[in-house]
Amino acid sequence: MIIAPASVRNIWLLTFEFGDIASLGGLGRAVTLYAKVLKRLGYNVKVFMPSHGRHLSEEHRRRFSMKPIEWFRVCRDRLGVDMNVYRYCLGAEEAIVNDIPVILFKGLDEATGRVFDSWDIYTYAEEKACLFARALMHWVEAGNEVPDLIHANDWTSALAGVAAKILLEIRGYAVPLVYSIHLLSFRAFPWHYASCEWCGLPDAPHRVWEPNKHVFRCTSHLWNSVRGEVDWFAALEADVLATNSWGYLREILDRFGWWMAEKTFVIHNVTDWREEEARKSAESILGSSNRAEARRNAIAWVNSYGLRRIGYLSNACKYIVVAGGRLTSLKGFDIMLKALRFTSADLCLVVFGIPIGDSGYEHYLKDLVNEVPGRAIIILDQVHSAVLKAFSYAANVFVVPSRYEPFGIVSIEAQAVGTPVVVSNVGGLPETIIDLRHDTATGTGVSVPPEDVYALAEAVEDIARLTQFIDTGDHSELNNLRSWWAREVAKARTSIRANAVNWIERRFRESNLAELLKLCYEKARLYAYYRAVTT
């Protein structure tokens, strides 16, 4: 007999990215908002993550009031596939972020620290994920803490979540496990990687959901049944499998099996960006809260500010298109650069890129930028969020031309500050907008076929002209619209900037997230209860 919680109050969030401690993209922003909303609802939230070396930074130590957790110190051995023994030593620091405790696991010897404390978040990701699982298991073993729910996020936290769930079940607790897939990894490993010899998962019989019932399965059996694919394995182990859009959920279930549908949940990402805050950022950084004037000033800012960049913008730029994200082909920035050749010569592009070490793709982007001199610039340094808000606010249109995108948080951030969006019709991106082609009265953007350079060019230019009219009142902007839907929007005098703000207020705010998290966690609690009564 094992015990399931009667209610959920104490939550462990497991992640590789969180807040300003260490964050690279949408995962960090999403989990940070989870914690913020849960805290506001009255839950006791504790975040667990690798340190990524942040505890070695004096700035981080001061800013987040870091202090070592003296009682947590573990040194053990692991057995490699080469049959050699490898030593590891783990410790922990506690940081406070917006009154939320964050446990940062760290290395205590040179060999462990070289990997676990690497500053680049996803360098040595396989080993960081492994040591993260070990660290959380030691935390469970050494402490008396039993959470009411564990919420693991993406494959790098999957093994930690599953390991804690199994260990707690062995100790007599059916702690609900929610596993959120923000981005499928397709990472797969032989059983030795996950086993007690390396990452630490006990090969013990435990309760796992199969269609209509829980059954006992050994960990190795479950792992091998999915050929060691981490996301799939964690999906089977979880009481609830969550993701951030209905489109992406369909893709996941197509891969893992639709029989899982009954234990799934969609938690849309939300944003805390506000138009008023972005307006102040534009005034501070770009010298004006008037969007048209801010765009003119933005040209000088990106050309002269001390940032690494590819390309430049000429003073002939009239319309500004903004995009942002990791510099990888999946984000499709090359598609937008090609689309520029099919737009008005005074339409220009600013990309706030996050380099991930893909030098081949960056070189390709450089070649494309050089083909449209003075019309495109790619920023290669991460900038402060206030800069992103200012440029998103000032832009005529924000573009998300991704080849693959589970949700696309940048889309709702842009709309939150009043900027319409053009997105690729992939993953969850269409769910982030109201398509103007189908609703010219309340539409907020346009979805175009992926890789369709001409459709992208047409949509971007038409929205740019529509917002230029809104911002300046210049009726001549409406004379050169290319699409039927844009002419209908112009005829109706639809304020697509106001539509965007209203859409986000209705669907993608913290109040929406709060309700979704409560429902998701209650569903997981019920499945954990069913697990507890299985004999």
C-alpha positions in Angstrom: 0.0 0.0 0.0 1.3 3.4 -0.9 0.0 6.9 -0.1 -1.1 9.5 -2.6 -1.6 13.2 -1.6 -5.1 14.3 -0.8 -4.3 17.7 -2.2 -1.5 19.5 -3.9 0.3 22.3 -2.0 4.0 21.5 -2.2 5.5 21.5 -5.7 8.9 20.7 -7.1 9.7 22.2 -10.5 12.6 20.6 -12.3 14.2 22.5 -15.1 17.5 23.3 -16.9 16.5 27.0 -17.3 15.0 29.5 -14.9 14.5 33.2 -14.7 17.6 35.4 -14.9 19.8 32.7 -13.2 20.3 30.7 -16.5 18.0 31.0 -19.5 18.3 30.6 -23.2 14.8 30.7 -24.7 11.2 29.9 -24.2 11.7 27.1 -21.6 13.2 29.5 -19.1 10.5 32.0 -19.6 7.7 29.4 -19.4 9.0 27.7 -16.2 9.6 31.0 -14.5 6.0 32.0 -15.1 4.8 28.6 -13.8 6.7 29.3 -10.5 5.4 32.9 -10.3 1.8 32.0 -10.9 1.9 29.0 -8.5 3.5 31.2 -5.8 0.8 33.8 -6.3 -1.9 31.0 -5.9 -0.5 30.1 -2.5 1.4 26.9 -3.5 4.8 26.2 -1.9 7.1 26.0 -4.9 10.7 24.9 -5.0 12.8 24.9 -8.2 15.6 22.3 -8.8 18.2 22.8 -11.5 21.9 22.3 -12.3 24.0 25.4 -11.3 25.5 25.7 -14.8 28.4 27.4 -12.9 26.2 30.4 -11.8 27.2 29.8 -8.2 30.8 30.7 -9.2 29.6 34.2 -10.3 29.9 36.9 -7.6 27.2 38.9 -9.5 24.8 35.9 -9.3 25.7 35.2 -5.7 24.8 38.8 -4.6 21.8 39.2 -6.8 20.1 36.0 -5.8 21.4 35.8 -2.2 23.1 32.4 -2.8 24.2 30.4 0.1 25.6 26.8 0.2 23.4 24.0 1.6 25.9 22.6 4.1 24.1 19.4 4.8 24.0 18.3 1.2 27.3 16.7 0.1 27.5 13.4 -1.7 30.5 11.6 -3.2 29.9 8.2 -4.9 31.1 6.1 -7.8 29.6 5.2 -11.2 30.4 2.3 -13.5 31.0 3.2 -17.1 30.3 1.0 -20.1 34.1 0.5 -20.3 33.9 -1.1 -16.8 35.9 1.7 -15.3 34.8 3.4 -12.1 34.2 7.2 -12.2 33.9 9.3 -9.1 31.5 12.2 -8.7 30.9 14.7 -5.9 27.8 16.8 -5.6 26.7 19.7 -3.5 24.0 22.4 -3.6 23.4 26.1 -3.3 20.1 27.8 -2.5 19.1 31.0 -4.4 16.1 33.1 -4.0 14.3 34.4 -7.1 11.1 36.5 -6.5 10.8 34.8 -3.0 11.0 31.3 -4.7 13.7 29.0 -3.4 15.9 27.6 -6.2 18.2 24.7 -5.4 21.2 24.7 -7.7 23.1 21.4 -7.8 26.9 21.8 -8.3 30.1 19.8 -8.5 32.4 19.6 -5.6 35.4 18.2 -7.3 37.3 19.1 -10.5 36.0 16.2 -12.6 32.3 16.8 -11.7 32.5 20.5 -11.9 34.1 20.6 -15.3 30.9 19.1 -16.7 28.1 20.0 -14.3 29.2 23.6 -13.8 29.8 24.4 -17.4 28.4 27.9 -18.0 26.9 27.0 -21.4 23.5 25.5 -20.4 23.4 22.7 -23.0 27.1 21.9 -23.2 27.5 18.4 -21.8 23.7 18.2 -21.6 23.7 14.3 -21.5 26.0 14.3 -18.5 24.3 17.3 -16.8 21.0 15.5 -17.1 22.5 12.4 -15.6 24.1 14.1 -12.7 20.9 16.1 -12.1 19.0 12.8 -11.7 21.7 11.6 -9.3 21.6 14.8 -7.3 17.8 14.8 -6.9 17.8 11.2 -5.8 20.4 11.9 -3.2 18.3 14.9 -2.1 15.3 12.6 -1.6 17.4 10.0 0.2 19.1 12.5 2.5 16.2 14.7 3.4 12.7 14.2 4.9 10.9 16.2 2.2 8.1 14.6 0.3 6.5 16.9 -2.3 2.8 16.7 -3.3 3.8 16.9 -7.0 6.8 16.9 -9.2 6.7 18.8 -12.5 9.7 18.0 -14.8 10.3 20.1 -18.0 11.9 18.7 -21.1 14.2 15.7 -21.5 17.1 17.3 -19.5 14.9 17.1 -16.4 13.0 13.9 -17.3 15.4 11.4 -15.7 15.5 13.4 -12.5 11.7 13.5 -12.3 11.3 9.8 -13.0 14.1 8.8 -10.6 12.5 10.8 -7.8 9.0 9.4 -8.6 10.3 5.8 -8.5 12.3 6.3 -5.3 9.4 7.9 -3.5 7.1 5.1 -4.6 9.6 2.6 -3.2 9.4 4.5 0.1 5.6 4.4 0.1 4.5 7.6 -1.6 2.6 7.9 -4.9 3.8 11.4 -5.7 2.2 12.7 -9.0 4.6 13.3 -11.8 3.8 15.8 -14.6 6.1 15.7 -17.5 6.0 18.7 -19.9 7.5 18.5 -23.4 8.2 22.0 -24.5 10.4 20.7 -27.4 10.8 17.0 -28.4 14.5 16.0 -28.2 14.5 12.6 -29.9 17.4 11.8 -27.5 17.9 8.0 -27.1 20.4 6.0 -25.1 21.1 2.3 -24.1 19.8 1.2 -20.8 23.2 1.5 -19.1 22.9 5.3 -19.4 19.8 5.5 -17.3 20.6 2.6 -15.0 21.8 2.7 -11.4 25.3 2.1 -12.8 25.3 5.6 -14.4 22.4 8.0 -14.0 21.0 6.2 -11.1 17.5 5.0 -12.0 16.6 1.9 -9.9 15.6 -1.1 -11.9 12.6 -1.8 -9.7 9.0 -2.9 -10.4 6.7 0.0 -10.0 3.3 1.1 -11.2 2.9 2.5 -14.7 -0.3 3.5 -16.6 -1.3 1.4 -19.5 -4.7 1.6 -21.3 -7.4 1.7 -18.6 -5.2 0.4 -15.7 -1.9 0.6 -13.8 0.5 -2.3 -14.1 3.8 -3.2 -12.5 6.8 -2.7 -14.8 10.5 -2.8 -14.3 12.3 0.4 -15.3 14.7 -1.4 -17.7 11.7 -3.1 -19.4 10.0 0.2 -19.9 13.2 1.9 -21.1 13.9 -0.8 -23.7 10.3 -0.9 -24.9 10.8 2.6 -26.3 14.4 2.0 -27.4 15.7 4.3 -24.8 14.1 7.4 -26.1 14.0 9.7 -23.1 10.9 11.8 -23.9 8.9 8.7 -24.7 10.1 6.9 -21.6 9.2 9.9 -19.4 5.8 10.2 -21.1 5.1 6.5 -20.1 6.2 7.1 -16.5 4.3 10.4 -16.0 0.9 10.6 -14.4 0.2 13.4 -16.8 2.0 14.2 -20.1 1.7 17.9 -20.9 2.7 20.2 -23.7 2.1 23.8 -24.8 -0.2 23.5 -27.8 -2.9 21.2 -29.3 -1.0 21.1 -32.6 2.2 19.9 -30.8 0.2 17.4 -28.7 -1.1 15.8 -31.9 2.4 15.4 -33.1 3.6 13.9 -29.9 0.7 11.4 -29.8 1.3 10.5 -33.4 4.7 9.4 -32.2 4.1 7.9 -28.8 0.6 6.5 -29.3 -2.9 7.9 -29.1 -3.8 5.6 -26.2 -2.0 8.2 -24.0 -4.5 10.9 -24.9 -6.6 10.4 -21.8 -3.6 11.3 -19.5 -2.5 14.4 -21.5 -2.9 18.1 -20.9 -2.2 21.3 -22.8 -0.7 24.2 -20.9 -0.5 27.2 -23.2 2.4 29.5 -22.5 1.5 32.9 -21.4 3.3 36.3 -21.2 3.7 39.0 -18.6 4.7 41.6 -21.3 2.5 44.7 -21.3 2.0 47.4 -23.9 2.5 50.2 -21.4 5.8 48.7 -20.2 7.0 48.3 -23.8 6.0 51.9 -24.5 8.2 53.1 -21.7 11.1 50.9 -22.9 10.7 52.4 -26.4 10.8 55.9 -25.0 13.9 55.1 -22.9 15.9 53.1 -25.5 14.6 54.5 -28.8 13.9 58.0 -27.7 10.1 58.0 -28.4 6.9 56.2 -27.6 5.6 57.1 -31.0 6.0 54.0 -33.0 6.9 55.6 -36.3 9.5 57.9 -34.7 10.9 55.0 -32.7 11.4 53.0 -35.9 13.4 55.8 -37.4 15.5 56.0 -34.2 15.9 52.2 -34.2 17.9 52.3 -37.4 20.7 54.3 -35.7 20.5 52.3 -32.5 21.1 48.9 -34.1 23.8 50.3 -36.4 25.8 52.0 -33.7 25.2 50.1 -30.4 28.1 48.0 -29.3 26.8 44.6 -30.2 28.1 41.9 -32.5 26.1 41.8 -35.6 25.8 40.8 -39.2 24.7 43.5 -41.7 23.3 47.0 -41.2 20.2 49.1 -41.9 20.2 52.0 -44.3 18.3 55.2 -43.6 16.0 54.3 -46.5 14.3 51.7 -44.2 10.7 52.7 -43.6 9.0 49.6 -42.4 10.7 47.5 -39.6 10.1 43.8 -39.3 11.4 42.1 -36.1 12.2 38.5 -35.3 14.1 36.7 -32.5 15.3 33.4 -31.2 18.1 30.8 -31.4 20.2 30.9 -34.6 19.2 27.6 -35.9 17.6 26.5 -39.2 14.5 25.4 -37.3 13.7 29.1 -36.6 13.6 29.8 -40.4 15.3 33.2 -40.4 16.8 32.4 -43.7 13.3 32.1 -45.1 12.5 35.7 -44.1 15.8 36.9 -45.5 14.8 35.3 -48.8 11.4 36.8 -48.6 12.8 40.4 -48.4 13.6 40.1 -52.1 9.9 39.9 -52.8 8.9 43.0 -50.7 9.2 46.7 -51.1 12.8 47.9 -50.9 12.1 50.0 -47.9 11.0 47.1 -45.7 13.9 46.0 -43.5 14.5 43.2 -41.0 16.0 43.1 -37.5 16.8 39.7 -36.0 17.7 39.4 -32.3 19.6 36.1 -32.5 20.9 33.8 -29.8 23.9 32.0 -31.2 24.1 28.3 -30.2 27.4 27.5 -31.9 25.9 26.6 -35.4 28.6 28.4 -37.3 27.5 26.9 -40.6 24.0 28.4 -40.3 25.3 31.7 -39.2 27.6 31.8 -42.2 24.6 31.0 -44.5 22.6 33.9 -42.9 25.6 36.2 -43.5 25.5 35.4 -47.2 21.8 36.0 -47.4 22.2 39.3 -45.5 24.8 40.4 -48.0 22.4 39.8 -50.8 20.1 42.5 -49.4 22.6 45.2 -48.4 21.2 47.8 -46.0 17.9 45.9 -45.4 18.8 43.3 -42.7 20.7 43.1 -39.5 21.2 40.1 -37.2 22.2 40.8 -33.6 24.6 38.1 -32.3 24.6 39.2 -28.6 21.8 38.5 -26.2 20.2 41.8 -25.3 18.2 43.0 -22.2 14.5 42.2 -22.3 13.8 45.9 -22.3 15.4 46.1 -25.7 13.3 43.3 -27.1 10.2 44.9 -25.7 11.1 48.3 -27.2 11.8 46.9 -30.7 8.7 44.6 -30.6 6.6 47.6 -29.7 8.1 49.8 -32.4 8.0 47.2 -35.2 5.4 47.2 -38.0 5.2 43.5 -37.8 6.8 40.6 -35.9 7.6 37.4 -37.9 8.0 33.8 -36.7 9.0 31.9 -39.9 9.9 28.7 -38.1 10.2 25.3 -39.8 9.4 23.7 -36.4 7.8 25.3 -33.4 5.9 23.7 -30.6 4.3 27.0 -29.5 6.3 30.2 -30.1 6.2 32.4 -27.1 7.8 35.3 -29.1 4.5 35.5 -31.0 2.4 36.2 -27.9 5.0 38.6 -26.5 4.9 40.7 -29.6 1.1 40.8 -29.7 1.0 41.7 -26.0 2.7 45.0 -26.9 0.4 45.6 -29.8 2.4 44.2 -32.8 0.7 41.9 -35.3 2.5 38.7 -36.2 3.1 36.6 -39.3 3.7 32.9 -38.4 4.4 29.7 -40.2 1.6 27.2 -40.2 3.6 24.6 -38.1 3.2 23.2 -34.6 1.4 25.4 -32.2 2.1 28.7 -34.0 -1.4 29.0 -35.6 -2.9 28.8 -32.1 -1.1 32.0 -31.0 -3.0 34.3 -33.5 -6.4 35.0 -34.8 -5.9 34.8 -38.6 -6.9 37.9 -40.5 -7.8 35.8 -43.5 -10.6 34.2 -41.6 -11.6 37.0 -39.2 -10.9 40.5 -40.6 -12.7 42.1 -37.6 -10.7 40.7 -34.7 -7.7 39.2 -36.4 -4.2 39.7 -35.0 -1.9 38.2 -37.7 -1.6 35.7 -40.5 -0.4 32.1 -40.8 1.4 31.2 -44.0 2.6 27.8 -45.3 6.1 26.9 -44.1 8.9 27.6 -46.6 6.5 29.7 -48.8 8.8 32.7 -49.4 6.3 34.6 -51.5 3.3 34.1 -49.1 5.5 35.2 -46.3 6.6 38.3 -48.2 3.1 39.3 -49.1 1.7 38.9 -45.6 4.6 40.7 -44.0 4.4 43.7 -46.4 0.7 44.0 -46.1 0.7 44.0 -42.3 3.6 46.5 -42.4 1.5 48.9 -44.5 -1.6 48.4 -42.3 0.3 49.2 -39.1 2.1 52.2 -40.9 -1.3 53.6 -41.6 -2.4 53.0 -38.0 0.7 54.7 -36.7 0.8 57.7 -39.1 -2.7 58.1 -40.5 -1.1 58.1 -44.0 -3.9 56.8 -46.3 -1.5 56.3 -49.2 -0.2 53.2 -47.4 -3.5 51.5 -48.2 -3.1 51.9 -52.0 -0.4 49.3 -52.4 -1.9 46.4 -50.5 -1.3 43.1 -52.2 -3.8 40.7 -50.7 -7.6 40.5 -50.6 -7.7 40.1 -46.8 -5.5 43.2 -46.3 -7.9 45.3 -48.4 -10.8 44.0 -46.3 -9.0 44.9 -43.1 -8.3 48.4 -44.5 -12.0 48.8 -45.6 -13.2 47.8 -42.2 -10.6 50.2 -40.5 -9.7 47.3 -38.2 -7.2 48.2 -35.5 -5.0 45.1 -35.7 -2.7 46.5 -33.0 -5.6 46.8 -30.5 -6.8 43.4 -31.6 -3.5 41.9 -30.7 -3.4 43.3 -27.2 -7.0 42.3 -26.5 -6.4 38.7 -27.8 -3.5 38.2 -25.4 -5.5 39.7 -22.5 -8.2 37.1 -23.1 -6.1 34.0 -23.7 -2.5 34.2 -22.7 -2.3 35.9 -19.3 -1.3 34.6 -15.9 -4.9 34.1 -14.9 -5.3 31.6 -17.8 -2.1 29.8 -16.8 -3.2 29.6 -13.2 -6.4 27.8 -14.2 -4.6 25.4 -16.5 -2.0 24.5 -13.9 -4.6 23.8 -11.2 -6.6 21.6 -13.6 -3.4 19.8 -14.8 -2.1 19.1 -11.3 -5.5 17.9 -10.1 -5.6 15.4 -13.0 -2.1 14.2 -12.1 -3.1 13.8 -8.4 -6.1 11.6 -9.5 -3.8 9.4 -11.6 -1.4 9.1 -8.7 -4.3 8.1 -6.5 -5.2 5.4 -9.0 -1.6 4.3 -8.9 -1.7 4.2 -5.1 -4.7 1.8 -5.0 -3.2 -0.6 -7.5 -2.1 -3.8 -5.8 
